[in-house]
Amino acid sequence: MKTLPWIEIGILALAAALRLTSLDIKPPHFDEGVNGWFADQMTRNGYFRYDPTNYHGPLHFYAVFLSQTLFGRNLWALRLPAVVASLLAVWSMLRFREYFGAPAARIAALAMAVSPGYVFYGRYSIHESWLVFFSTLFLWGVLGLWERGERRFLYALLAAASGMILTKETYVLHIGSFLLAGIVLGLWQKLVPSRPELALARQQWTWRDLAQGGAIAGFAIVFFYSGTFMDFQALNGIYETFAAWFHTGVEAAGHEKKTYQLGPLNYYWVALMARYEWPALLGLILSLRNVASSDARLRYLTIYGCGVVAAYSLIPYKTPWCVISILWPFYLTLGAGMPAPDAQSVGRFVSPPLRFLVAGSLAASAFLCVRLNFFQFTNEKEPYVYVQTFPEIETLTKPLLEMARKDPRYYHVQGQMLLDSYYPLPWMLGDFTQIGYYKDEAAPPETHDADFVVALKSRTEQIESGLVGEYYKRPFRLRDSQEECVVYFRRKTFEGWFRGEPPLFQGKP
């Protein structure tokens, strides 16, 4: 087995440092709270119950469950699986040295290592980093079968396909784009031949290898979707999920980006590249020259990358973390597109200006990465900071968590959450046994006689009319796009925390 050169070890170390340093610096995101809650349900139920209306595969939930089981219910454990997946994606970019040369692969890996988006969402406990890793592995397998035909590439392709299916319903966009890219390349080569064209290699695998690999991939899909064989009815959700996904994608549910609409085109993803991801934008621009006669592999990669951009642009539902599933092909076209086309000069830059542009874009990306991930990580004016929980959530959680750590009896205080959207609180306060969550205003609790009550500011008059006794009243913001919240702490219960401060609300005697 070949050892990694020091430069590649350095790229991986840099990627790890950016993803692991102060991993718990920001509060859990809404979706992180949902994913953590799903993992908690596995502990309570004894298995994973797949919900097709969630339209996310089970793999990430199992990873979070394993991490929390090993390391406890904390932000590090919640986010560690996504960090691992993000680092695997950087490592996989280095593997493309087999096709495009070591310099190209290293530039692509470095671009991903310091990308503001890949670091920001690689530090989130969401599914996207897994999808990126399996997508890159899928391409590695495709190119390997195309160029060499070895059995290992077949197995990589099957593993990647099953991993994508286990991760997120958007796998259909990526697998479909891979297939369509092959068809478009074949048609385009008839008009403008590639140089080199690279004919399909003699395949060195057998039908038995395909059957064995397919059986293992199928077993993994059934194993995870069925809740480790404890809920076989859930397997229907593998196809039922697309009805919910299609409905959400079309309706957009408030996530459409109409301000980026230019006639029939939506340039949201390109706008994000221009804001944060300069190496990817440069790679997109360089990839356009592959329309002319060029390396068939680069043309295939360009067609696939542009196809994914088009697919995600056509879907009205747009959340910024999907950008990391879009960017990575253009890192490869950036790295592989810079060498001159003749084989003898692979790895040599075409011109000093291009070298300057690449170095400048990588430096800018690194600067924006550090700024976003360690200083502006909850700034709602940053497009990547989307439905992010604010640090002010500690106004509610800090008294509860710290008092419970000192005295476990506080894990049983009675609480009421009267919010239209209350995640990530069910995960953050998952160890508390008597908290009720009331999302629907039509079905509020009969009384507000509780140790603490949380509500939207617009409902304070209604809440205060039902409070009994003295309460400490504290305002806070949970996240952007939500009105200010108010928490009431019963004086009798929390007087030790507030250290004699006068109560700010006097309820009924």
N, C-alpha and C positions, 0 to 999 in steps of 0.2 A: 504494500500500500504506500502510495506516494505521500510525503509529508507536505503540508501547506507552506508555501514561501512566507517569509516574514511579513512582506507587504500585505498578504491576504490575511494573516493573523492580526495585523494591525487594523485592517478594515473591520474585521469581526469584533475586535476589542473595542473599537470606537463605537460601533453600532450597539454593543452591549452596554457601554458606559452611558450613552445617551438615553437608552431605554430603561435602565435600572436605577440610575441616580435619582434620589428623591422620588421614588415611584409613587409614594402616597402623598405627594405635595398638594394634590387637588382632591376635592371631595368626589365620591362616586357619581358618575353620570346617571341619568334616568335609565338608560338601557343597561348599564352595569348593574343597577339595582334589580332590574327585571331578571337578568341572567343569573345573578347571585341568588335570587329568590327561587328560581327554577332548580338550582343546585341544592338549595335547602330542602325543597320538596322531595328530592331524591333521598335525602337522609330520613325524612319523616315517613315517606311511603315505602321505602325499601327498594324502589326502582324508578326509572325515568318514564314518565307518562307523556308521550309525544302529543303535542297539540298542533294540528295542521294549520289552524288560524294564526299561529305564531310565525309561520313560514320561515323558520330557521331550523336547520337540522340539529341532531342531538349531540354531535361530536364535542362542541365547545362546552356544553353543559356537563358532559362527563369529565372533561379536562378540569373544569372549575371544581366539580365535586371532589375529584382526586386531590387537587391542590389544597382545598379547604380541609379535607380530611387529614392531610399530612401536616399542614402548617397552620391550621386554625382559621377562624372566620375573621379575616382582616383584609385590608386593601391590597397588601402585597400578595397574599394567596389568591385573591380574586383576580388580580391582573397578571400574575405570573404566566399562565398559559398563553395569553395573547403575546407577551414578550417573547416567549419561546418560539411561537409561530412566526413572529416578525423577524427574529434572528435566523430562523430556518430559511425564510425568504431571501435574506441577504446572502446566506451561504449558497442557496440555489443559483443565485446570479453568477457566482464565481464558477459554477459548473459549466457555464456556457463557453468557457475557454476552449472546450472541445470543438466548438463550431466557429467561433468568431475570434479566437486568439485570447491569450492572457490579458493583454492591455485593455481590450474592449470589455472583457468580463469584469475586470477590476474597476474600470470607470463606472460601469453599470452598478456594481455592488456598492461602490463608494457613494454614488448618487442616491441609492436607496438608504444607505446607512445614515446619511445626514439630511435626508428629506424631512421637511417640517411635517408633512402629512403622515409619512410612514412611522416617524417617531411618535407623533401626537396620538395617532390611533393604534400604534403598537403598544402604547401605555394605557390603552382602554381595554376593558374586558368585554370585547365584542368579537363577532365572528369574522370580520373582514380580513384580518391578517392570515387566518387559516386559508381563506379562499385565494389570497395572493400566492401563498406557498404552493398550494396544489395546482394553481394555474401555471405557475412557472415550471413545476415538475411535469405537467402535461406537455408543455411545449418542448421541454428537454427530451421527453420520450418520443414525441412526434419527429423531431429532427434526428434523433438517434436511429429510429426505424428507417427514416428516409435515407440517411447517409451511410449507415452501417448494417442495419437489419439485425442487430444482436438481440438475444432473448431478454437481457436486462432492461432494454428500453421498452419492450412489451410489458414487462412487469411494472415498470415505472408508470407507464401510461394507464394501466388498469388501477394501480394504487392511487394515482392522481384523480382519475375519474370517480372512483368510489369516495375519496376524500372530499371532493367537491360536492358530491351528492349528500354526504353526511354533514356538510357545513351550512349551505344556504341555497335557497331555491333559485337564486340567480345563476346557478351553475348552467342552466339551460342557455343563458346568453353567451357564456364563454365557450362551452362545448359547441354550440351552434356556430359561433364566430370562427372557431378553429376549422370546422367542417366547410363552412362557406368560403373561408380564406383559401382552402385548397382548390375548390372549384373555380373561384375567381382567378387564382394564379394560373391554373391550367388554361383557362380561356385567354387570359392576358398574354401568356407566353406565345400563343398562336399569332398574336398581332405584333408583339414586341418581344422577341426571344430574350431569355435571361442569359447572363454571362457570369459564371458558368451556370448551365441549366441544372446540373446535378440530377441525373436519372436515379430512379428508385433503386436502392441497393438490393442485392439478393438477400431475401429474408432467411435468417438462420434459426428461427423458432418453428415449432411444429404446432399442429392443431391441438395436440395434447397439452402443450405449454399454455395455449390460449384457454383451453377448458379448465386447467388447474388454476391459472391466475384468475379467470372469471369466477370460478367457484369460490375462491378465497375472498374476492371483492364482494360477491353477492352475500356470502356469509357475514361479512363485516356489516353490510348495510342492514341485513335482517336482524343481526345481533343488537345493534344500537337502536334502530327504530322500534324494535319490539320490546324495548326495556329489558334487555338481556333475557328474551324469550318469555317474559311475564305478561305481555300485552300484545298478542299477535294481531288483534283488531286494529292496532295503531298503524299497521303496515299500509292500510288503505290511505292513510294520510300522506303517503309519499306522492300520490297524484292528486288527492283532494286539496292539498295545500295551494295548488296553482289557481284555484278559483278565488281563494282569499287574496292571494298575491296579485292576481290580475285586477281584482276590484280595488285594492289599495293603490296599485300602480296607476290606474286610470283616474281614480278619484283624487289622488295626491294627498288628501287628508291634511291640507295646510302646508305641505312641503313642496309645492310647486314653486318654481323660480321664474315668475313671469317677468321680472325686471330684466332678465337676461334674454328675453325673447326678441329676435330680430327677424321679423317676417315668419317664415316657416321654420327657421333655425333657432335653436337654443344653445347659446355659447357659454353656459354656466361652467362646464368643466374646463374649457380653455381659459376662462376668466380666473379660475382657481390656480391654473398653471401660471398665468401671468402674475398673480399675486404672490404665490409661494414657491412654485415648482419650476424654476428657471431651467435646470438641466432637462427636465421632461419636455418643456416647451421647445427648447433648442433641438432636442431629439425628434420632436414632431416635425419641426421645420426641415431638418436634415433628411427625414424619412421620405419627404415628398420627391426627392430626386430618384428614389427607387422605382418611381413610375416608369422612368426610362430604363433601358437595358442595364441590369445590375445583377448581383448575386441572387439566385433564386430564393435562398433562405431569408435574405433581408427583405425581399419583396413579399414573401409569405408573412413575415413578421409585421411588416408595414400594413399589409391588408388586414391582418388580424387586429392590430392595435387600432387602426382607424375604424374598423367595424365595431369594436367594443365602444369606442367613443360615440359612434352614431347610435348604437343600441341604447346606451344609457341616456343619450340626449333626447331620444324619442319618448322615453318614459316620463310622464309628468311628475311622478314622485321622485324627488331628488334630495338626498341627505349627503352632506359633504364627505362622510367617511367612505362612501363608495368610490371616491376619487383614487384610492390606493389600488383598486382593482383595475383602474384605467391607465395609470401612469407607467407601470413597469416595462411594457414593450418599448417605450420610447427611450428608456435608459439604455436598452440594448442597441437600438438604432443609433443612439448618440455615440456609444462606444464603438460599435462595429462599422458605423458609417464614416468614421474619420479616417481610417487607413485608406491608402490608395488602392484601387481595385485589383492591381496585379499581386499575385501571391507572394512575390519576393519582398514586398514592402509592407506586409501585414504588421500592424502595430506601430507604423510610422505615421505621424500626423501629416495631413495634406499641406498645411500651411501654418506659419506662426500665428496669424490672426485667429484661426480656428482654435488653435491651442489656447490662446488667450481667452477666447470666449468660453471655452469649456472650463478652464480653471476659474474664471471669474464667476460663472454660473454656480459652480460647486461651492466656492467661497461664500457667495450670497446665500445659497441654500443652507449652509452650515450656520451662518449668522441668524437667518430667519428661524431656523430650527431652535437654536438656543433661546432666542428672544421669545418665541411662542411657548415653548414647553416649560420654561423655568421662570418666566416673568409675566407673560400675558395669557396664562393658561385659563383664566376665567373672565377675560375681557370679552364681553358680548359683542364688541365691535369687530372682533376677529371672525372672519367667516368660518374658520374651522371650529371655533368655540360655539357649539350649537346645542341648544337645550341643556346647557351645562349647569350643574348645581353650583351655587355660590358658597363661598366659605362661611357666609352668614348662617348657614344651616346649623353651625355649632351653637348658635343661640338656643336652639332646641336640644340638640343631641349631647352637647358637652355636659350639662348638669345631669342628664339621665345616665349617661355612660359612666362618668366618673363617680357618681354616688353609688351606682350599682357595683362598680369594681371594689369600692371600699366596704360596701355592705350588700351582699347578694339579695337581701330582702327587697331591695329597690327594683329588682328585676320583675317584681309582681305588682308594681304600682299600676293603677288604672289610668288609661289614657284614651283619648278620642282624637282621631284625625278626620276633620271635616274639610277635605280638599278635593277639588275636581281631579287633580293629578298629584299623587303623593309619593311616587317612586323617586329616589332610592330608599325612602324611609323604611319600608317593610324589611329590606335586607339589613340596613344599618342598625335597626332596632329589633332584629329577628330573635334575639335572646329574651326579649320581654314577653311575658305570657298573657298580659291583660290589656292589650291595645286593640281598639276597634278602628277599622278603616271604613269611612263612609263617603263614598264617591258621589252618590246620588242624593241631591238635596231633597228629593221627594221621600226619602226613607232615612231621616236623621234619627239619632238615638232619642229615646223617650225623655231622658233627663241628661243634663250636663254636670251632674254631681260626680266629678272625676278628679284625680290628682293633677292631671294636666289636660288641656284642651287646645287643639291647634285648628285654626280656621282662616279663611281668607278675610282680609280686612273689611270687605263689603258685607260680611255676615256678622260683624262684631256686635251690632245691636241685638240681633237675634240670639247670639250666644250669651251675651252678658245678661240677658233677661232670664236665663236659666241657671246661672251660676249661683252657688250657695257658699257664703263665707268670703274670706279675703284671699286675693290672688295677686301674684306678681305678673305684670303684663309686659310682654316684650315683643316688639315688631321685628320681622326679618324677611328677607327675600329668599325664596327657595331656588328659583331659576329665572332666566329671562323668558319673556312672553307669558309671564304669569304675574298676577297682581300681588301686592305685598301681603304677607301672612302675619298672623298674630298668634303667640302662644301664651296661655294662661297657666301659671304654676301655682298650685294651692299652697298657701303660706304654711299651713300646718305640716305639710310633707317636705317642703323645700326650704324651710327657714334656715337650716344649717348651711345650705349652699349660698344663699343670698346674704348671710351674715348680718342679720338685723336690719336690712334695708326696709323702708316702709313699703307696704303693699300698694300697688298702683290701681287696684280695683276692689271695690267693696260690693260684694254680691248680696243676695238675700240673707237675712240673719238665720 
